[in-house]
Amino acid sequence: MIITLTPNPALDRTVQVDSLTRGEVHRARAVRVEAAGKGVNVTRALSAHGVGSVAVLPVGGRSGTWYLDTLTSDGVDVHPVAVTGALRTNVAIVEPDGTTTKINEPGPSLSPDEQDALFGAVRGRLEAGATWVVGCGSLPPGIDSDLYRRLIGLAREHGVRCAIDSSHEPFLRAVSAQPHLIKPNLDELEELVGRELPTFGAVATAAGELLSQGIETVLVSLGGRGALLVQTDRVAHAHASVERPISTVGAGDSFLAGYLSAVDTSPEKALATGVAWGSAAVALPGTQMPTPELTTSIIVETTEDPELNTPTRGGNQR
């Protein structure tokens, strides 16, 4: 069982347009609305592949009922914590080549009691048995930036591995608490170490600095350049081409879910699985998570000794 915690879930509204021009009126070709949020997406992807996972999340407002009904009707195991604030809506504007422009709302502020209830839900699920607990996404306004540090400590108390996928100050504080795994994208890793990382070698060096702080695995998504797995004894790279990218929203969450689904096989196999799941998500509209039929059709190239001079930016897959 993999527990995900999403402190700031959202309704994802994806609007497809022929092109995006600032200051102009646009006609949408299609619109999708989905129950989402980074940790929720991880659970959605795992559930689609028959991997046990439960999404713990705060939910409130009129749209909250629709949100929960949608997830449960899709077979997603959800542990909601009732809050007074309304669920936020994130808007993604997607162009035909897959270029995505996002506008994310801040989300509702959670009271101290609501925050305690959220952790109480995670604790209860941990006591019932779990292999991983995963903290994902931004934090709502007013929540202490130490939330993920607190989650890591809770996981450690129960002897459960913890993965974190976030950004900015909450991510920085989480790293100092030594989770087992972190999954930054390139921009987030650059933010963590305070410098640009133009090559695979620079990414490996930066990841090594984080490993020296007690983290076991740094999983770096590189957009069109695939992904790098960095551990103390290995650097591995995996890549898959996507002929027709549709939407990158949620692809990183699918990537993390794929990795966790295979983490107890081998690091290289888990990396390849993650890239297959993430690449399959890029070929789907909105925040749709891929099915096994889609992920198994992806051809992934894995290199256990990648060329460290390879540029980190570029390529045709997100």
C-alpha positions in Angstrom: 0.0 0.0 0.0 1.3 3.4 -1.0 -0.2 6.4 0.8 -0.2 9.8 -0.9 -0.7 13.1 0.9 -1.9 16.0 -1.3 -2.3 19.1 1.0 -3.6 21.2 -1.9 -5.7 19.2 -4.3 -7.5 20.8 -7.3 -10.0 20.5 -10.0 -7.9 20.5 -13.2 -9.6 22.4 -16.1 -7.7 21.7 -19.3 -8.5 24.0 -22.3 -7.3 23.1 -25.8 -6.6 26.0 -28.2 -5.2 26.2 -31.7 -2.6 28.7 -30.5 -2.1 31.0 -27.5 -1.6 34.7 -28.0 -1.4 37.1 -25.0 -4.1 39.7 -25.0 -6.3 38.0 -27.6 -9.7 36.2 -27.5 -9.4 32.5 -28.0 -12.0 29.8 -28.9 -11.5 26.5 -27.1 -11.4 23.3 -29.2 -12.1 21.1 -26.2 -12.3 21.4 -22.4 -11.8 18.7 -19.8 -12.3 18.9 -16.0 -10.7 16.2 -13.8 -10.2 15.5 -10.1 -6.5 16.0 -9.6 -3.6 17.2 -7.5 -0.1 15.8 -7.6 -0.4 13.1 -4.9 -3.9 12.3 -6.1 -2.5 11.8 -9.6 0.1 9.4 -8.2 -2.7 7.3 -6.6 -4.8 7.5 -9.8 -1.9 6.2 -11.9 -1.2 3.4 -9.4 -4.8 2.4 -9.1 -5.1 2.2 -12.9 -2.3 -0.4 -12.8 -3.7 -2.4 -9.9 -1.2 -1.2 -7.3 -2.7 -0.5 -3.9 -2.7 3.2 -3.0 -4.8 5.6 -1.0 -5.0 9.4 -1.5 -5.3 11.4 1.7 -6.4 15.0 1.0 -8.4 17.9 2.4 -11.6 18.7 0.5 -14.4 21.2 0.9 -16.8 23.4 -0.9 -19.6 22.6 -3.3 -17.2 21.1 -5.9 -15.8 18.8 -3.3 -18.7 16.4 -3.6 -18.3 16.1 -7.3 -14.5 15.7 -6.9 -14.8 12.8 -4.5 -17.6 11.1 -6.5 -15.5 11.3 -9.6 -12.5 9.6 -7.9 -14.5 6.9 -6.2 -16.4 6.1 -9.4 -13.0 5.6 -11.1 -12.0 3.1 -8.4 -9.6 5.4 -6.6 -9.3 4.8 -2.9 -9.7 8.2 -1.2 -9.4 9.2 2.5 -10.9 12.8 2.6 -10.6 15.2 5.4 -13.4 17.7 5.5 -12.3 21.4 5.6 -14.3 24.6 5.4 -12.4 26.1 2.5 -13.4 25.5 -1.2 -11.4 23.3 -3.5 -9.2 25.2 -5.9 -9.3 25.1 -9.7 -6.2 25.0 -11.8 -6.4 25.9 -15.5 -4.1 24.5 -18.1 -4.1 26.0 -21.7 -2.7 23.4 -24.1 -1.6 24.1 -27.7 -1.5 21.4 -30.4 2.2 20.6 -30.0 1.7 19.9 -26.3 3.0 23.3 -25.1 1.1 23.9 -21.8 0.5 27.2 -19.9 -0.8 26.8 -16.4 -2.6 29.1 -14.0 -2.8 27.6 -10.5 -5.0 29.0 -7.8 -3.5 29.2 -4.3 -6.1 27.0 -2.6 -7.9 27.3 0.8 -6.1 28.0 4.1 -6.3 25.1 6.5 -6.9 25.7 10.2 -4.6 24.1 12.8 -7.4 21.6 13.6 -7.8 20.8 9.9 -4.0 20.3 9.6 -4.0 18.0 12.6 -6.9 16.0 11.2 -5.0 15.6 7.9 -2.0 14.1 9.7 -4.3 12.0 11.8 -5.7 10.5 8.6 -2.1 9.7 7.4 -1.2 8.2 10.8 -4.2 6.0 10.8 -3.4 4.7 7.3 0.3 4.1 8.4 -0.8 2.1 11.4 -2.9 -0.1 9.0 0.2 -0.9 7.0 2.1 0.8 4.2 5.3 0.5 2.1 5.6 4.2 1.1 4.1 7.5 2.1 4.4 10.2 -0.6 4.0 13.9 -0.1 3.3 15.8 -3.2 2.6 19.3 -4.4 2.3 22.9 -3.2 1.0 23.9 0.2 -2.1 25.9 0.8 -1.8 29.5 2.1 -0.9 29.7 5.8 0.4 26.2 6.3 3.8 25.9 7.9 6.5 25.1 5.4 7.7 22.3 7.6 4.6 20.2 6.7 6.7 17.7 4.6 9.4 17.6 7.3 6.6 16.6 9.7 5.4 13.9 7.2 8.9 12.5 6.9 9.2 12.2 10.7 5.8 10.5 10.9 6.8 8.0 8.2 10.1 7.3 10.0 8.2 6.6 13.3 6.3 3.8 11.5 9.3 2.4 9.6 7.9 3.4 6.2 9.8 4.9 3.3 9.0 8.5 2.3 9.1 10.2 -1.1 8.7 14.0 -1.6 7.8 15.9 -4.8 7.4 19.6 -4.1 9.1 22.9 -4.7 10.4 26.1 -3.1 10.7 26.4 0.7 8.6 23.3 1.6 10.9 21.2 -0.7 14.1 22.7 0.7 13.0 21.9 4.3 11.9 18.4 3.3 15.3 17.6 1.8 17.0 18.6 5.1 14.8 16.0 6.9 16.3 13.2 4.7 13.4 11.5 2.9 14.3 8.2 1.2 13.5 9.7 -2.3 12.9 13.1 -3.9 11.6 13.7 -7.4 12.5 17.2 -8.5 12.3 18.3 -12.1 15.3 20.2 -13.5 14.1 23.6 -12.4 13.4 22.4 -8.9 16.8 20.7 -8.6 18.5 23.9 -9.7 16.5 25.8 -7.1 17.6 23.3 -4.4 21.3 23.6 -5.2 21.3 27.3 -6.2 22.8 27.0 -9.6 22.2 26.1 -13.3 22.7 22.4 -14.3 23.4 22.4 -18.0 24.5 18.8 -18.4 23.8 15.3 -17.1 27.1 15.5 -15.2 26.1 18.7 -13.5 22.8 17.0 -12.5 24.6 14.0 -11.1 27.0 16.2 -9.1 24.1 18.2 -7.6 22.2 15.0 -6.8 25.3 13.6 -5.2 25.4 16.6 -2.9 21.8 15.8 -1.7 22.7 12.1 -1.3 25.5 13.2 1.0 22.8 14.7 3.3 21.2 11.3 3.8 18.8 10.9 0.9 18.9 7.5 -0.8 17.6 8.3 -4.3 17.3 11.4 -6.4 14.9 11.0 -9.3 15.2 13.9 -11.8 12.7 14.4 -14.6 14.3 16.2 -17.5 11.4 16.9 -19.9 12.4 16.0 -23.4 15.7 14.5 -22.2 14.0 11.8 -20.1 15.0 11.2 -16.5 18.1 10.5 -14.4 18.3 8.2 -11.4 21.1 9.1 -9.0 22.1 6.9 -6.1 25.5 6.6 -4.3 26.6 3.7 -6.5 24.9 4.5 -9.8 23.7 7.1 -12.4 21.2 5.8 -14.8 19.3 7.5 -17.7 16.0 6.5 -19.4 14.3 8.1 -22.3 11.2 7.5 -24.5 10.1 9.4 -27.6 6.5 10.6 -27.8 5.5 11.2 -31.4 2.4 13.3 -30.6 2.6 15.0 -27.2 -0.9 16.3 -26.1 -0.5 17.4 -22.5 2.4 17.4 -20.0 0.1 18.1 -17.0 0.4 15.2 -14.6 3.1 13.4 -16.5 5.6 13.9 -13.7 3.1 12.4 -11.2 2.6 9.4 -13.5 6.4 9.0 -13.7 6.8 8.9 -10.0 3.9 6.4 -9.7 5.5 4.2 -12.3 8.9 4.3 -10.4 7.3 3.4 -7.1 5.3 0.6 -8.6 8.6 -1.2 -9.6 10.9 0.2 -6.9 11.5 -3.2 -5.3 12.7 -4.8 -8.6 15.9 -3.0 -9.6 16.7 0.8 -9.8 17.1 0.6 -13.6 13.8 -1.3 -14.1 12.0 1.1 -11.8 13.4 4.1 -13.7 12.3 2.6 -17.1 8.9 1.9 -15.7 8.5 5.4 -14.5 9.6 6.9 -17.9 7.1 4.6 -19.7 4.3 5.7 -17.4 5.2 9.4 -17.7 5.6 9.2 -21.5 2.3 7.5 -21.8 0.7 10.3 -19.8 2.1 13.0 -22.2 0.2 11.4 -25.1 -3.1 11.8 -23.2 -5.4 14.8 -22.9 -5.7 16.8 -19.7 -4.6 15.1 -16.5 -5.6 11.7 -17.7 -3.5 8.8 -16.2 -2.4 6.0 -18.5 -3.6 2.4 -18.4 -1.4 -0.7 -18.6 -2.2 -1.0 -22.3 -0.7 2.4 -22.9 2.4 2.1 -20.7 3.4 -1.3 -22.0 3.4 0.0 -25.5 6.1 2.7 -24.7 9.6 1.8 -25.8 12.1 3.0 -23.3 15.9 3.3 -23.8 17.8 2.9 -20.6 21.5 3.6 -20.1 23.4 2.6 -16.9 26.4 4.8 -17.8 25.0 7.9 -19.6 27.2 10.4 -21.4 27.6 13.1 -18.7 28.2 15.9 -21.3 24.6 15.5 -22.6 22.7 18.8 -22.4 19.8 18.7 -19.9 17.3 20.7 -22.0 15.8 19.8 -25.3 14.1 16.7 -26.8 10.6 15.9 -27.9 9.2 14.3 -24.8 8.2 16.0 -21.5 
